[in-house]
Amino acid sequence: MLNIHFFPFPYLHSMISRKLTSSRTDALRNLAHKLDFEFLGDDVYSDISLLKSFHFYKQFGSSRSMHNVARRVDPLLNSTLLTFDYTWKVPAGNHRKRLYQSVFFIQAKDLALPDFYLRPEGFFDRIGAWLGMQDIDYADDKKFSDQNLLKGEDEELVRQLLLTPQFARMFRSNREWTVEGLGYYLVIYRKRKLLAPADMATLVKKGMDLYALLREPA
């Protein structure tokens, strides 16, 4: 299992973009309190190796960092929940552009997930599938399959654990979300979307609903 060890950057304030304002931080701090999360303020961590297996981390870019981190630890369930603003930079002409994304992350002992990646399907994904690239379809729900791209290293296990009527129904009505799973770890986010503080509670709820659906029975 991966262990989480985070260490603050000494140059925190120089890294915070104008989109990560003090008013946003205040709103997220208040939300964290309402949701029984510990808010870690404006801490930014240099060790985010926990995220390196996920697609959103591996995508092209640099200067990756986490801001506005909130955490809830449940010793009874052996789980750790995080919400955070994830940022990174990509080349844009003669300069670099900073991108943003709100993320819900859970590490839980009662998850035993295959390595999978689900996101909204686009036009070029359909061309790729026609050319033989992987897209795991669900024969019992054509609408779900038409709307989503699903990949996984162990296709049979992905089908067995994920492709259920309940899972398909959740992502017919929430098709803008991207989900990644691996072992004890699960993340959900909207690609390159920094959610308004008022929408972060929705992100947490969707993450918890998904966790409840995918966790192993007690």
BALOBA-1460 file (C-alpha; in Angstrom, 3 decimals):
// residues 218
<rec num="1" residu="m" x="0.000" y="0.000" z="0.000"/>
<rec num="2" residu="l" x="1.159" y="3.541" z="-0.681"/>
<rec num="3" residu="n" x="1.721" y="5.774" z="2.312"/>
<rec num="4" residu="i" x="0.881" y="9.463" z="2.319"/>
<rec num="5" residu="h" x="3.703" y="11.755" z="3.363"/>
<rec num="6" residu="f" x="3.163" y="15.411" z="2.519"/>
<rec num="7" residu="f" x="5.646" y="18.204" z="3.133"/>
<rec num="8" residu="p" x="4.942" y="21.943" z="2.727"/>
<rec num="9" residu="f" x="6.644" y="23.991" z="0.048"/>
<rec num="10" residu="p" x="8.599" y="26.867" z="1.575"/>
<rec num="11" residu="y" x="7.478" y="29.114" z="-1.287"/>
<rec num="12" residu="l" x="3.746" y="28.526" z="-0.938"/>
<rec num="13" residu="h" x="2.400" y="31.993" z="-1.584"/>
<rec num="14" residu="s" x="4.408" y="32.512" z="-4.764"/>
<rec num="15" residu="m" x="2.702" y="29.438" z="-6.277"/>
<rec num="16" residu="i" x="-0.925" y="30.327" z="-5.560"/>
<rec num="17" residu="s" x="-2.700" y="31.535" z="-8.675"/>
<rec num="18" residu="r" x="-5.190" y="34.364" z="-8.733"/>
<rec num="19" residu="k" x="-7.973" y="31.765" z="-9.195"/>
<rec num="20" residu="l" x="-7.183" y="30.304" z="-5.778"/>
<rec num="21" residu="t" x="-8.306" y="33.401" z="-3.905"/>
<rec num="22" residu="s" x="-8.623" y="33.991" z="-0.190"/>
<rec num="23" residu="s" x="-12.427" y="34.129" z="-0.571"/>
<rec num="24" residu="r" x="-12.371" y="30.663" z="-2.150"/>
<rec num="25" residu="t" x="-10.212" y="29.378" z="0.671"/>
<rec num="26" residu="d" x="-12.585" y="30.853" z="3.265"/>
<rec num="27" residu="a" x="-15.602" y="29.264" z="1.556"/>
<rec num="28" residu="l" x="-13.885" y="25.873" z="1.330"/>
<rec num="29" residu="r" x="-12.819" y="26.101" z="4.974"/>
<rec num="30" residu="n" x="-16.447" y="26.689" z="5.986"/>
<rec num="31" residu="l" x="-17.626" y="23.806" z="3.807"/>
<rec num="32" residu="a" x="-15.005" y="21.491" z="5.273"/>
<rec num="33" residu="h" x="-16.278" y="22.293" z="8.758"/>
<rec num="34" residu="k" x="-19.866" y="21.496" z="7.722"/>
<rec num="35" residu="l" x="-18.775" y="18.182" z="6.185"/>
<rec num="36" residu="d" x="-16.654" y="17.239" z="9.210"/>
<rec num="37" residu="f" x="-13.384" y="17.513" z="7.292"/>
<rec num="38" residu="e" x="-10.156" y="18.951" z="8.676"/>
<rec num="39" residu="f" x="-9.204" y="21.925" z="6.530"/>
<rec num="40" residu="l" x="-5.469" y="22.196" z="5.964"/>
<rec num="41" residu="g" x="-5.549" y="25.809" z="4.886"/>
<rec num="42" residu="d" x="-3.324" y="26.961" z="2.064"/>
<rec num="43" residu="d" x="-0.815" y="24.174" z="2.578"/>
<rec num="44" residu="v" x="0.783" y="22.966" z="-0.636"/>
<rec num="45" residu="y" x="2.677" y="19.683" z="-0.627"/>
<rec num="46" residu="s" x="5.851" y="18.755" z="-2.436"/>
<rec num="47" residu="d" x="5.257" y="15.009" z="-2.114"/>
<rec num="48" residu="i" x="2.207" y="14.116" z="-4.201"/>
<rec num="49" residu="s" x="3.570" y="10.765" z="-5.338"/>
<rec num="50" residu="l" x="0.327" y="9.138" z="-4.187"/>
<rec num="51" residu="l" x="-1.320" y="10.546" z="-7.308"/>
<rec num="52" residu="k" x="1.273" y="9.397" z="-9.839"/>
<rec num="53" residu="s" x="-0.682" y="6.312" z="-10.940"/>
<rec num="54" residu="f" x="-3.701" y="8.343" z="-12.016"/>
<rec num="55" residu="h" x="-4.309" y="9.641" z="-15.530"/>
<rec num="56" residu="f" x="-4.920" y="13.205" z="-14.421"/>
<rec num="57" residu="y" x="-1.423" y="13.316" z="-12.896"/>
<rec num="58" residu="k" x="0.300" y="11.574" z="-15.805"/>
<rec num="59" residu="q" x="-1.115" y="13.943" z="-18.427"/>
<rec num="60" residu="f" x="1.376" y="16.304" z="-20.039"/>
<rec num="61" residu="g" x="2.449" y="19.211" z="-17.865"/>
<rec num="62" residu="s" x="4.637" y="20.385" z="-15.003"/>
<rec num="63" residu="s" x="4.593" y="22.337" z="-11.712"/>
<rec num="64" residu="r" x="1.911" y="20.085" z="-10.224"/>
<rec num="65" residu="s" x="0.584" y="21.081" z="-6.818"/>
<rec num="66" residu="m" x="-2.328" y="20.641" z="-4.396"/>
<rec num="67" residu="h" x="-4.116" y="23.539" z="-2.672"/>
<rec num="68" residu="n" x="-7.082" y="23.987" z="-0.325"/>
<rec num="69" residu="v" x="-6.711" y="20.448" z="0.948"/>
<rec num="70" residu="a" x="-9.413" y="19.114" z="3.289"/>
<rec num="71" residu="r" x="-9.165" y="15.715" z="4.941"/>
<rec num="72" residu="r" x="-11.400" y="13.343" z="6.881"/>
<rec num="73" residu="v" x="-10.013" y="10.230" z="8.506"/>
<rec num="74" residu="d" x="-12.351" y="7.449" z="9.663"/>
<rec num="75" residu="p" x="-10.417" y="4.936" z="11.795"/>
<rec num="76" residu="l" x="-13.417" y="2.592" z="11.986"/>
<rec num="77" residu="l" x="-13.636" y="2.264" z="8.213"/>
<rec num="78" residu="n" x="-9.865" y="2.508" z="7.707"/>
<rec num="79" residu="s" x="-10.483" y="5.295" z="5.229"/>
<rec num="80" residu="t" x="-9.003" y="8.682" z="4.370"/>
<rec num="81" residu="l" x="-10.938" y="11.194" z="2.280"/>
<rec num="82" residu="l" x="-9.397" y="14.222" z="0.610"/>
<rec num="83" residu="t" x="-10.731" y="17.114" z="-1.413"/>
<rec num="84" residu="f" x="-8.300" y="19.518" z="-3.027"/>
<rec num="85" residu="d" x="-7.615" y="21.942" z="-5.839"/>
<rec num="86" residu="y" x="-5.073" y="20.361" z="-8.174"/>
<rec num="87" residu="t" x="-3.098" y="22.623" z="-10.501"/>
<rec num="88" residu="w" x="-0.461" y="22.141" z="-13.184"/>
<rec num="89" residu="k" x="1.067" y="24.041" z="-16.089"/>
<rec num="90" residu="v" x="1.177" y="23.316" z="-19.822"/>
<rec num="91" residu="p" x="3.012" y="25.156" z="-22.633"/>
<rec num="92" residu="a" x="0.950" y="27.866" z="-24.321"/>
<rec num="93" residu="g" x="2.915" y="29.709" z="-26.985"/>
<rec num="94" residu="n" x="5.852" y="31.477" z="-25.372"/>
<rec num="95" residu="h" x="4.613" y="30.984" z="-21.851"/>
<rec num="96" residu="r" x="2.997" y="28.347" z="-19.642"/>
<rec num="97" residu="k" x="-0.693" y="28.242" z="-18.804"/>
<rec num="98" residu="r" x="-1.887" y="27.042" z="-15.411"/>
<rec num="99" residu="l" x="-4.813" y="24.598" z="-15.370"/>
<rec num="100" residu="y" x="-7.093" y="23.707" z="-12.453"/>
<rec num="101" residu="q" x="-9.154" y="20.777" z="-11.299"/>
<rec num="102" residu="s" x="-11.164" y="19.945" z="-8.178"/>
<rec num="103" residu="v" x="-10.607" y="16.378" z="-6.979"/>
<rec num="104" residu="f" x="-12.235" y="13.998" z="-4.493"/>
<rec num="105" residu="f" x="-9.918" y="11.179" z="-3.380"/>
<rec num="106" residu="i" x="-10.554" y="8.225" z="-1.100"/>
<rec num="107" residu="q" x="-8.239" y="5.572" z="0.262"/>
<rec num="108" residu="a" x="-10.164" y="2.751" z="1.952"/>
<rec num="109" residu="k" x="-9.377" y="-0.772" z="3.070"/>
<rec num="110" residu="d" x="-12.780" y="-2.044" z="1.915"/>
<rec num="111" residu="l" x="-12.060" y="-1.128" z="-1.701"/>
<rec num="112" residu="a" x="-10.498" y="-3.766" z="-3.941"/>
<rec num="113" residu="l" x="-10.670" y="-2.104" z="-7.327"/>
<rec num="114" residu="p" x="-9.200" y="-3.118" z="-10.663"/>
<rec num="115" residu="d" x="-7.146" y="-0.503" z="-12.463"/>
<rec num="116" residu="f" x="-9.834" y="1.384" z="-14.427"/>
<rec num="117" residu="y" x="-10.477" y="4.744" z="-16.054"/>
<rec num="118" residu="l" x="-13.925" y="6.081" z="-16.975"/>
<rec num="119" residu="r" x="-14.570" y="9.387" z="-18.706"/>
<rec num="120" residu="p" x="-17.044" y="10.974" z="-21.121"/>
<rec num="121" residu="e" x="-16.654" y="9.610" z="-24.619"/>
<rec num="122" residu="g" x="-15.902" y="11.962" z="-27.503"/>
<rec num="123" residu="f" x="-15.906" y="11.756" z="-31.290"/>
<rec num="124" residu="f" x="-12.258" y="10.709" z="-31.555"/>
<rec num="125" residu="d" x="-12.778" y="8.014" z="-28.927"/>
<rec num="126" residu="r" x="-15.390" y="6.432" z="-31.191"/>
<rec num="127" residu="i" x="-12.930" y="6.519" z="-34.082"/>
<rec num="128" residu="g" x="-10.310" y="4.946" z="-31.818"/>
<rec num="129" residu="a" x="-12.684" y="2.163" z="-30.808"/>
<rec num="130" residu="w" x="-13.412" y="1.508" z="-34.488"/>
<rec num="131" residu="l" x="-9.629" y="1.212" z="-35.031"/>
<rec num="132" residu="g" x="-9.337" y="-1.304" z="-32.219"/>
<rec num="133" residu="m" x="-8.450" y="0.823" z="-29.188"/>
<rec num="134" residu="q" x="-9.898" y="-0.383" z="-25.916"/>
<rec num="135" residu="d" x="-13.371" y="0.750" z="-24.880"/>
<rec num="136" residu="i" x="-15.147" y="-1.680" z="-22.579"/>
<rec num="137" residu="d" x="-18.840" y="-1.672" z="-23.475"/>
<rec num="138" residu="y" x="-21.766" y="-2.755" z="-21.343"/>
<rec num="139" residu="a" x="-24.107" y="-4.809" z="-23.510"/>
<rec num="140" residu="d" x="-27.031" y="-4.336" z="-21.113"/>
<rec num="141" residu="d" x="-26.903" y="-0.526" z="-21.284"/>
<rec num="142" residu="k" x="-26.133" y="0.917" z="-24.712"/>
<rec num="143" residu="k" x="-26.736" y="4.510" z="-23.577"/>
<rec num="144" residu="f" x="-24.090" y="4.186" z="-20.858"/>
<rec num="145" residu="s" x="-21.618" y="2.686" z="-23.338"/>
<rec num="146" residu="d" x="-22.328" y="5.339" z="-25.970"/>
<rec num="147" residu="q" x="-21.727" y="8.139" z="-23.459"/>
<rec num="148" residu="n" x="-18.631" y="6.815" z="-21.688"/>
<rec num="149" residu="l" x="-15.151" y="5.539" z="-22.443"/>
<rec num="150" residu="l" x="-14.119" y="2.769" z="-20.045"/>
<rec num="151" residu="k" x="-10.628" y="1.258" z="-19.943"/>
<rec num="152" residu="g" x="-8.923" y="-1.225" z="-17.646"/>
<rec num="153" residu="e" x="-5.936" y="-3.561" z="-17.580"/>
<rec num="154" residu="d" x="-8.044" y="-6.565" z="-16.538"/>
<rec num="155" residu="e" x="-11.111" y="-6.232" z="-18.725"/>
<rec num="156" residu="e" x="-12.874" y="-9.251" z="-17.260"/>
<rec num="157" residu="l" x="-12.471" y="-7.970" z="-13.708"/>
<rec num="158" residu="v" x="-13.628" y="-4.500" z="-14.726"/>
<rec num="159" residu="r" x="-16.743" y="-6.045" z="-16.247"/>
<rec num="160" residu="q" x="-17.360" y="-8.158" z="-13.168"/>
<rec num="161" residu="l" x="-16.972" y="-5.399" z="-10.568"/>
<rec num="162" residu="l" x="-18.100" y="-2.253" z="-12.406"/>
<rec num="163" residu="l" x="-20.578" y="-3.072" z="-15.117"/>
<rec num="164" residu="t" x="-23.738" y="-3.311" z="-13.072"/>
<rec num="165" residu="p" x="-27.091" y="-1.602" z="-13.604"/>
<rec num="166" residu="q" x="-26.444" y="0.639" z="-10.572"/>
<rec num="167" residu="f" x="-23.037" y="1.811" z="-11.828"/>
<rec num="168" residu="a" x="-24.330" y="2.416" z="-15.353"/>
<rec num="169" residu="r" x="-27.326" y="4.353" z="-14.045"/>
<rec num="170" residu="m" x="-25.063" y="6.604" z="-11.960"/>
<rec num="171" residu="f" x="-23.016" y="7.597" z="-15.005"/>
<rec num="172" residu="r" x="-25.880" y="8.000" z="-17.425"/>
<rec num="173" residu="s" x="-27.033" y="10.923" z="-15.298"/>
<rec num="174" residu="n" x="-23.520" y="12.129" z="-14.339"/>
<rec num="175" residu="r" x="-21.717" y="11.824" z="-17.639"/>
<rec num="176" residu="e" x="-19.480" y="14.868" z="-17.127"/>
<rec num="177" residu="w" x="-17.500" y="13.086" z="-14.392"/>
<rec num="178" residu="t" x="-14.240" y="11.216" z="-14.751"/>
<rec num="179" residu="v" x="-13.494" y="8.348" z="-12.363"/>
<rec num="180" residu="e" x="-10.294" y="6.423" z="-11.737"/>
<rec num="181" residu="g" x="-9.744" y="3.440" z="-9.480"/>
<rec num="182" residu="l" x="-6.790" y="1.352" z="-8.416"/>
<rec num="183" residu="g" x="-6.746" y="-1.062" z="-5.492"/>
<rec num="184" residu="y" x="-7.607" y="0.876" z="-2.320"/>
<rec num="185" residu="y" x="-7.813" y="4.192" z="-4.194"/>
<rec num="186" residu="l" x="-10.642" y="6.007" z="-5.952"/>
<rec num="187" residu="v" x="-10.785" y="9.512" z="-7.441"/>
<rec num="188" residu="i" x="-13.576" y="11.474" z="-9.095"/>
<rec num="189" residu="y" x="-13.380" y="14.861" z="-10.811"/>
<rec num="190" residu="r" x="-14.509" y="16.917" z="-13.785"/>
<rec num="191" residu="k" x="-11.597" y="17.199" z="-16.181"/>
<rec num="192" residu="r" x="-9.888" y="20.602" z="-16.041"/>
<rec num="193" residu="k" x="-12.768" y="22.009" z="-13.999"/>
<rec num="194" residu="l" x="-12.241" y="24.000" z="-10.828"/>
<rec num="195" residu="l" x="-15.573" y="23.680" z="-9.065"/>
<rec num="196" residu="a" x="-17.157" y="26.586" z="-7.260"/>
<rec num="197" residu="p" x="-17.062" y="26.124" z="-3.471"/>
<rec num="198" residu="a" x="-20.833" y="25.618" z="-3.464"/>
<rec num="199" residu="d" x="-20.393" y="22.668" z="-5.861"/>
<rec num="200" residu="m" x="-17.700" y="20.937" z="-3.814"/>
<rec num="201" residu="a" x="-20.366" y="19.398" z="-1.569"/>
<rec num="202" residu="t" x="-21.850" y="17.793" z="-4.713"/>
<rec num="203" residu="l" x="-18.418" y="16.404" z="-5.578"/>
<rec num="204" residu="v" x="-18.102" y="14.871" z="-2.099"/>
<rec num="205" residu="k" x="-21.596" y="13.387" z="-2.296"/>
<rec num="206" residu="k" x="-20.957" y="11.824" z="-5.697"/>
<rec num="207" residu="g" x="-17.668" y="10.436" z="-4.451"/>
<rec num="208" residu="m" x="-19.285" y="8.950" z="-1.367"/>
<rec num="209" residu="d" x="-22.171" y="7.495" z="-3.395"/>
<rec num="210" residu="l" x="-19.653" y="5.854" z="-5.699"/>
<rec num="211" residu="y" x="-17.638" y="4.552" z="-2.764"/>
<rec num="212" residu="a" x="-20.783" y="3.026" z="-1.242"/>
<rec num="213" residu="l" x="-21.512" y="1.304" z="-4.552"/>
<rec num="214" residu="l" x="-18.013" y="-0.101" z="-5.068"/>
<rec num="215" residu="r" x="-16.935" y="-1.026" z="-1.545"/>
<rec num="216" residu="e" x="-16.788" y="-4.676" z="-0.579"/>
<rec num="217" residu="p" x="-19.720" y="-5.941" z="1.521"/>
<rec num="218" residu="a" x="-19.046" y="-6.014" z="5.270"/>
